[in-house]
Amino acid sequence: MLLQMAILLAIASTAVEGFIVWHVPIWRKISTRFRILDIVFSFALSWFMGKMFGAEGLVICMAGILSTIISMPLYPAMAWYEQNQHDVRSS
């Protein structure tokens, strides 16, 4: 039961994180420079969402770890897109 809750919280947190990264340009620029902020943001978002839905302790910890692992490829992909945005749109 705890693992299922952690997985669902991690997926929801990753979706919200992806939405924020995609729609907030200043965060994209900051996150491409400082990788540690990506990790801190992912954990903080998981903690906040866990508290919002009444999760505690181990569930939040597991969800934070899982969402960080899931979302780490998101940031290099966004950095690549930022660098090649003109090429991607013109093709």
LUMBALUM-711602 format. One line per field, with one value per atom (N, C-alpha, C, O): residue number from 0; residue in one letter; atom name; x, y, z. Coordinates in nm, 4 decimals. Example, Ala and Ser with C-alpha at 12.3 -4.5 7.8 and 13.67 -1.06 7.14 Angstrom:
! LUMBALUM-711602
nr: 0  0  0  0  1  1  1  1
rest: a  a  a  a  s  s  s  s
atom: N  CA  C  O  N  CA  C  O
xx: 1.3190  1.2300  1.3200  1.4236  1.2850  1.3670  1.2900  1.3409
yy: -0.5690  -0.4500  -0.3300  -0.3319  -0.2250  -0.1060  0.0030  0.1138
zz: 0.7800  0.7800  0.7800  0.8465  0.7080  0.7140  0.7870  0.8039
***
This chain:
! LUMBALUM-711602
nr: 0  0  0  0  1  1  1  1  2  2  2  2  3  3  3  3  4  4  4  4  5  5  5  5  6  6  6  6  7  7  7  7  8  8  8  8  9  9  9  9  10  10  10  10  11  11  11  11  12  12  12  12  13  13  13  13  14  14  14  14  15  15  15  15  16  16  16  16  17  17  17  17  18  18  18  18  19  19  19  19  20  20  20  20  21  21  21  21  22  22  22  22  23  23  23  23  24  24  24  24  25  25  25  25  26  26  26  26  27  27  27  27  28  28  28  28  29  29  29  29  30  30  30  30  31  31  31  31  32  32  32  32  33  33  33  33  34  34  34  34  35  35  35  35  36  36  36  36  37  37  37  37  38  38  38  38  39  39  39  39  40  40  40  40  41  41  41  41  42  42  42  42  43  43  43  43  44  44  44  44  45  45  45  45  46  46  46  46  47  47  47  47  48  48  48  48  49  49  49  49  50  50  50  50  51  51  51  51  52  52  52  52  53  53  53  53  54  54  54  54  55  55  55  55  56  56  56  56  57  57  57  57  58  58  58  58  59  59  59  59  60  60  60  60  61  61  61  61  62  62  62  62  63  63  63  63  64  64  64  64  65  65  65  65  66  66  66  66  67  67  67  67  68  68  68  68  69  69  69  69  70  70  70  70  71  71  71  71  72  72  72  72  73  73  73  73  74  74  74  74  75  75  75  75  76  76  76  76  77  77  77  77  78  78  78  78  79  79  79  79  80  80  80  80  81  81  81  81  82  82  82  82  83  83  83  83  84  84  84  84  85  85  85  85  86  86  86  86  87  87  87  87  88  88  88  88  89  89  89  89  90  90  90  90
rest: m  m  m  m  l  l  l  l  l  l  l  l  q  q  q  q  m  m  m  m  a  a  a  a  i  i  i  i  l  l  l  l  l  l  l  l  a  a  a  a  i  i  i  i  a  a  a  a  s  s  s  s  t  t  t  t  a  a  a  a  v  v  v  v  e  e  e  e  g  g  g  g  f  f  f  f  i  i  i  i  v  v  v  v  w  w  w  w  h  h  h  h  v  v  v  v  p  p  p  p  i  i  i  i  w  w  w  w  r  r  r  r  k  k  k  k  i  i  i  i  s  s  s  s  t  t  t  t  r  r  r  r  f  f  f  f  r  r  r  r  i  i  i  i  l  l  l  l  d  d  d  d  i  i  i  i  v  v  v  v  f  f  f  f  s  s  s  s  f  f  f  f  a  a  a  a  l  l  l  l  s  s  s  s  w  w  w  w  f  f  f  f  m  m  m  m  g  g  g  g  k  k  k  k  m  m  m  m  f  f  f  f  g  g  g  g  a  a  a  a  e  e  e  e  g  g  g  g  l  l  l  l  v  v  v  v  i  i  i  i  c  c  c  c  m  m  m  m  a  a  a  a  g  g  g  g  i  i  i  i  l  l  l  l  s  s  s  s  t  t  t  t  i  i  i  i  i  i  i  i  s  s  s  s  m  m  m  m  p  p  p  p  l  l  l  l  y  y  y  y  p  p  p  p  a  a  a  a  m  m  m  m  a  a  a  a  w  w  w  w  y  y  y  y  e  e  e  e  q  q  q  q  n  n  n  n  q  q  q  q  h  h  h  h  d  d  d  d  v  v  v  v  r  r  r  r  s  s  s  s  s  s  s  s
atom: N  CA  C  O  N  CA  C  O  N  CA  C  O  N  CA  C  O  N  CA  C  O  N  CA  C  O  N  CA  C  O  N  CA  C  O  N  CA  C  O  N  CA  C  O  N  CA  C  O  N  CA  C  O  N  CA  C  O  N  CA  C  O  N  CA  C  O  N  CA  C  O  N  CA  C  O  N  CA  C  O  N  CA  C  O  N  CA  C  O  N  CA  C  O  N  CA  C  O  N  CA  C  O  N  CA  C  O  N  CA  C  O  N  CA  C  O  N  CA  C  O  N  CA  C  O  N  CA  C  O  N  CA  C  O  N  CA  C  O  N  CA  C  O  N  CA  C  O  N  CA  C  O  N  CA  C  O  N  CA  C  O  N  CA  C  O  N  CA  C  O  N  CA  C  O  N  CA  C  O  N  CA  C  O  N  CA  C  O  N  CA  C  O  N  CA  C  O  N  CA  C  O  N  CA  C  O  N  CA  C  O  N  CA  C  O  N  CA  C  O  N  CA  C  O  N  CA  C  O  N  CA  C  O  N  CA  C  O  N  CA  C  O  N  CA  C  O  N  CA  C  O  N  CA  C  O  N  CA  C  O  N  CA  C  O  N  CA  C  O  N  CA  C  O  N  CA  C  O  N  CA  C  O  N  CA  C  O  N  CA  C  O  N  CA  C  O  N  CA  C  O  N  CA  C  O  N  CA  C  O  N  CA  C  O  N  CA  C  O  N  CA  C  O  N  CA  C  O  N  CA  C  O  N  CA  C  O  N  CA  C  O  N  CA  C  O  N  CA  C  O  N  CA  C  O  N  CA  C  O  N  CA  C  O  N  CA  C  O  N  CA  C  O  N  CA  C  O  N  CA  C  O  N  CA  C  O  N  CA  C  O  N  CA  C  O  N  CA  C  O  N  CA  C  O  N  CA  C  O
xx: 0.0819  0.0000  0.0861  0.0574  0.1927  0.2799  0.3517  0.3663  0.3958  0.4654  0.3721  0.4132  0.2490  0.1526  0.1259  0.1184  0.1116  0.0903  0.2117  0.1973  0.3307  0.4529  0.4665  0.5065  0.4335  0.4420  0.3431  0.3785  0.2205  0.1210  0.1611  0.1451  0.2130  0.2588  0.3780  0.3884  0.4680  0.5843  0.5415  0.5956  0.4466  0.3987  0.3297  0.3519  0.2462  0.1785  0.2782  0.2655  0.3764  0.4780  0.5621  0.5966  0.5947  0.6712  0.5908  0.6457  0.4622  0.3766  0.3685  0.3783  0.3509  0.3448  0.4796  0.4861  0.5864  0.7210  0.7457  0.7993  0.7074  0.7221  0.6420  0.6890  0.5209  0.4375  0.5042  0.5075  0.5566  0.6229  0.7474  0.7697  0.8281  0.9510  0.9189  0.9886  0.8158  0.7811  0.7243  0.7518  0.6452  0.5730  0.6357  0.5852  0.7423  0.8086  0.9499  1.0412  0.9682  1.0971  1.2142  1.3257  1.1917  1.3019  1.3524  1.4718  1.2613  1.3056  1.3882  1.4830  1.3532  1.4326  1.5742  1.6690  1.5898  1.7241  1.8051  1.9245  1.7409  1.8118  1.8478  1.9585  1.7562  1.7790  1.8842  1.9455  1.9062  2.0112  2.1503  2.2476  2.1606  2.2905  2.3219  2.4357  2.2226  2.2455  2.1661  2.0466  2.2311  2.1637  2.1130  2.0135  2.1814  2.1395  2.0012  1.9248  1.9693  1.8368  1.7266  1.6150  1.7572  1.6593  1.6232  1.5063  1.7257  1.7037  1.6270  1.5328  1.6682  1.6012  1.4562  1.3662  1.4335  1.2980  1.2107  1.0945  1.2653  1.1893  1.1509  1.0361  1.2468  1.2157  1.1153  1.0211  1.1356  1.0463  0.9043  0.8074  0.8924  0.7596  0.6922  0.5719  0.7680  0.7114  0.6686  0.5634  0.7492  0.7126  0.5843  0.4930  0.5789  0.4617  0.3358  0.2315  0.3462  0.2286  0.1901  0.0718  0.2900  0.2605  0.1862  0.0895  0.2305  0.1617  0.0215  -0.0722  0.0082  -0.1213  -0.2223  -0.3410  -0.1753  -0.2646  -0.2613  -0.3190  -0.1950  -0.1968  -0.0987  -0.1147  0.0025  0.1033  0.2064  0.2245  0.2723  0.3721  0.4950  0.4888  0.6040  0.7259  0.7765  0.8228  0.7665  0.8251  0.7642  0.8351  0.6359  0.5699  0.6283  0.6572  0.6458  0.7026  0.8467  0.8890  0.9225  1.0630  1.0756  1.1543  0.9986  1.0031  0.9546  1.0127  0.8491  0.7977  0.8995  0.9150  0.9690  1.0722  1.1852  1.2319  1.2287  1.3359  1.2888  1.3598  1.1705  1.1187  1.0948  1.1295  1.0364  1.0089  1.1383  1.1463  1.2393  1.3688  1.4317  1.4855  1.4254  1.4808  1.4047  1.4650  1.2730  1.1916  1.2151  1.2199  1.2298  1.2364  1.3762  1.3894  1.4804  1.6150  1.6369  1.7065  1.5823  1.5989  1.5228  1.5520  1.4271  1.3486  1.4349  1.4181  1.5261  1.6054  1.7064  1.7166  1.7806  1.8662  1.7853  1.8294  1.6679  1.5832  1.5384  1.5364  1.5022  1.4616  1.5792  1.5622  1.6987  1.8167  1.8474  1.8824  1.8338  1.8559  1.7537  1.7878  1.6278  1.5222  1.5479  1.5264  1.5938  1.6243  1.7347  1.7280  1.8359  1.9471  1.9083  1.9587  1.8200  1.7836  1.6407  1.5817  1.5850  1.4455  1.4151  1.3126  1.5020  1.4788  1.4835  1.4014  1.5790  1.5906  1.4710  1.4237  1.4223  1.3096  1.1829  1.1070  1.1601  1.0374  1.0391  0.9335  1.1554  1.1610  1.1519  1.1237  1.1753  1.1699  1.0342  1.0153
yy: -0.1200  0.0000  0.1261  0.2220  0.1249  0.2421  0.2642  0.3773  0.1548  0.1668  0.2199  0.3020  0.1743  0.2225  0.3711  0.4458  0.4135  0.5560  0.6375  0.7458  0.5857  0.6570  0.6674  0.7716  0.5605  0.5621  0.6623  0.7390  0.6620  0.7577  0.9017  0.9901  0.9250  1.0588  1.1003  1.2166  1.0068  1.0373  1.0713  1.1640  0.9985  1.0262  1.1616  1.2390  1.1904  1.3203  1.4338  1.5377  1.4148  1.5174  1.5406  1.6543  1.4329  1.4466  1.5194  1.6002  1.4916  1.5604  1.7096  1.7919  1.7442  1.8861  1.9524  2.0654  1.8825  1.9369  1.9614  2.0656  1.8666  1.8845  2.0020  2.0770  2.0182  2.1316  2.2637  2.3582  2.2693  2.3921  2.4207  2.5345  2.3191  2.3385  2.3837  2.4689  2.3285  2.3629  2.5043  2.5739  2.5472  2.6740  2.7927  2.9044  2.7718  2.8824  2.8967  2.8253  2.9882  2.9983  3.0320  2.9856  3.1107  3.1463  3.0233  3.0115  2.9317  2.8097  2.7214  2.6563  2.7189  2.6423  2.6935  2.6151  2.8266  2.8844  2.8589  2.8301  2.8694  2.8453  2.6976  2.6641  2.6109  2.4681  2.4103  2.3084  2.4728  2.4215  2.4555  2.3878  2.5579  2.5942  2.5186  2.4764  2.5009  2.4448  2.3157  2.3198  2.2017  2.0714  2.0400  1.9693  2.0925  2.0642  2.1241  2.0698  2.2349  2.2947  2.2047  2.2048  2.1282  2.0332  1.9286  1.8953  1.8781  1.7759  1.8332  1.7716  1.9511  2.0151  2.0473  2.0259  2.0982  2.1317  2.0074  2.0108  1.8982  1.7745  1.7212  1.6825  1.7191  1.6736  1.7666  1.7202  1.8972  1.9929  1.9821  1.9902  1.9640  1.9492  1.8212  1.8206  1.7132  1.5880  1.6041  1.5539  1.6736  1.6962  1.7790  1.7462  1.8868  1.9738  1.8995  1.9102  1.8248  1.7505  1.6409  1.6131  1.5788  1.4774  1.5362  1.4775  1.6513  1.7181  1.7624  1.7576  1.8050  1.8499  1.7344  1.7554  1.6135  1.4978  1.4126  1.3039  1.4600  1.3900  1.2762  1.1929  1.2694  1.1638  1.2040  1.3221  1.1049  1.1305  1.0430  0.9419  1.0830  1.0048  0.9280  0.9854  0.7963  0.7062  0.7245  0.7137  0.7516  0.7714  0.8935  0.8883  1.0029  1.1245  1.1015  1.1462  1.0323  1.0046  0.9198  0.9519  0.8126  0.7271  0.8023  0.7887  0.8809  0.9576  1.0607  1.0823  1.1246  1.2209  1.1562  1.2112  1.0409  0.9695  0.9242  0.9429  0.8653  0.8173  0.9315  0.9199  1.0406  1.1510  1.2159  1.2630  1.2185  1.2732  1.1837  1.2335  1.0542  0.9610  0.9717  0.9705  0.9821  0.9908  1.1232  1.1265  1.2321  1.3642  1.4069  1.5079  1.3347  1.3776  1.3840  1.4751  1.2936  1.3096  1.4302  1.4753  1.4817  1.5956  1.7200  1.7929  1.7438  1.8665  1.8693  1.9720  1.7627  1.7650  1.7753  1.8388  1.7134  1.7237  1.8671  1.9155  1.9354  2.0752  2.1638  2.2574  2.1343  2.2116  2.1918  2.2867  2.0676  2.0410  2.1158  2.1748  2.1136  2.1826  2.3327  2.3962  2.3894  2.5329  2.5675  2.6706  2.4818  2.5081  2.4893  2.5599  2.3957  2.3616  2.3992  2.3404  2.4937  2.5296  2.5742  2.5363  2.6529  2.6998  2.5845  2.5788  2.4930  2.3800  2.2865  2.2339  2.2659  2.1736  2.2307  2.1577  2.3597  2.4194  2.4341  2.4288  2.4523  2.4735  2.3444  2.3479  2.2302  2.1035  2.0405  1.9342
zz: 0.0000  0.0000  0.0000  -0.0717  0.0819  0.0868  -0.0463  -0.0925  -0.1063  -0.2345  -0.3434  -0.4254  -0.3445  -0.4430  -0.4249  -0.5225  -0.3006  -0.2738  -0.3169  -0.3737  -0.2899  -0.3271  -0.4785  -0.5304  -0.5488  -0.6953  -0.7542  -0.8438  -0.7050  -0.7553  -0.7251  -0.8094  -0.6055  -0.5700  -0.6556  -0.6945  -0.6854  -0.7691  -0.9115  -0.9717  -0.9650  -1.1010  -1.1068  -1.1999  -1.0078  -1.0042  -0.9877  -1.0525  -0.9021  -0.8796  -1.0048  -1.0369  -1.0748  -1.1986  -1.3053  -1.3802  -1.3128  -1.4105  -1.3807  -1.4716  -1.2547  -1.2165  -1.2407  -1.2891  -1.2073  -1.2305  -1.3793  -1.4169  -1.4631  -1.6070  -1.6587  -1.7443  -1.6071  -1.6462  -1.6068  -1.6857  -1.4855  -1.4389  -1.5214  -1.5627  -1.5456  -1.6233  -1.7653  -1.8204  -1.8241  -1.9620  -1.9740  -2.0717  -1.8752  -1.8868  -1.8141  -1.8254  -1.7411  -1.6707  -1.7286  -1.6871  -1.8239  -1.8930  -1.8008  -1.8245  -1.6978  -1.6093  -1.5346  -1.5073  -1.5015  -1.4335  -1.5269  -1.4829  -1.6545  -1.7517  -1.7589  -1.7623  -1.7611  -1.7703  -1.6447  -1.6522  -1.5292  -1.4036  -1.3905  -1.3486  -1.4255  -1.4054  -1.4994  -1.4674  -1.6138  -1.7016  -1.6479  -1.6815  -1.5663  -1.5078  -1.3805  -1.3598  -1.2949  -1.1618  -1.1452  -1.1156  -1.1638  -1.1564  -1.0156  -0.9993  -0.9143  -0.7775  -0.7501  -0.6703  -0.8155  -0.7984  -0.8524  -0.8004  -0.9561  -1.0098  -0.9043  -0.8848  -0.8374  -0.7357  -0.6167  -0.5669  -0.5719  -0.4587  -0.4940  -0.4127  -0.6137  -0.6572  -0.6645  -0.6241  -0.7155  -0.7272  -0.5893  -0.5673  -0.4967  -0.3611  -0.2928  -0.2285  -0.3068  -0.2415  -0.2962  -0.2208  -0.4260  -0.4856  -0.4383  -0.4121  -0.4271  -0.3755  -0.2306  -0.1907  -0.1517  -0.0114  -0.0024  0.0734  -0.0810  -0.0778  -0.1209  -0.0564  -0.2294  -0.2765  -0.1781  -0.1587  -0.1161  -0.0152  0.1028  0.1514  0.1490  0.2597  0.2182  0.2979  0.0943  0.0454  0.0436  0.0684  0.0146  0.0087  0.1349  0.1373  0.2393  0.3667  0.3809  0.4701  0.2961  0.3081  0.4136  0.4431  0.4688  0.5730  0.5500  0.4802  0.6086  0.6252  0.5055  0.4069  0.5165  0.4178  0.2790  0.1789  0.2717  0.1422  0.0723  -0.0472  0.1453  0.0860  0.0452  -0.0615  0.1290  0.0968  -0.0297  -0.1188  -0.0373  -0.1563  -0.2799  -0.3876  -0.2649  -0.3786  -0.4248  -0.5450  -0.3317  -0.3685  -0.4465  -0.5462  -0.4017  -0.4712  -0.6097  -0.7085  -0.6169  -0.7449  -0.8436  -0.9612  -0.7972  -0.8899  -0.9374  -1.0509  -0.8513  -0.8936  -0.9997  -1.0986  -0.9803  -1.0797  -1.2113  -1.3186  -1.2030  -1.3251  -1.3980  -1.5210  -1.3223  -1.3867  -1.4295  -1.4986  -1.3918  -1.4295  -1.5813  -1.6262  -1.6626  -1.8082  -1.8645  -1.9753  -1.7902  -1.8362  -1.8555  -1.9533  -1.7634  -1.7684  -1.8841  -1.9512  -1.9103  -2.0304  -2.1602  -2.2561  -2.1633  -2.2820  -2.3038  -2.4169  -2.1954  -2.2066  -2.2479  -2.3261  -2.1953  -2.2338  -2.3822  -2.4524  -2.4292  -2.5717  -2.6553  -2.7578  -2.6116  -2.6852  -2.6901  -2.7934  -2.5788  -2.5751  -2.6748  -2.7418  -2.6846  -2.7762  -2.9216  -3.0089  -2.9485  -3.0862  -3.1203  -3.2109  -3.0514  -3.0692  -3.2123  -3.2688  -3.2693  -3.4050  -3.5058  -3.5974  -3.4892  -3.5802  -3.5695  -3.6702  -3.4482  -3.4268  -3.4902  -3.5540  -3.4730  -3.5254  -3.6770  -3.7400  -3.7365  -3.8810  -3.9605  -4.0803  -3.8961  -3.9712  -3.9709  -4.0300
***
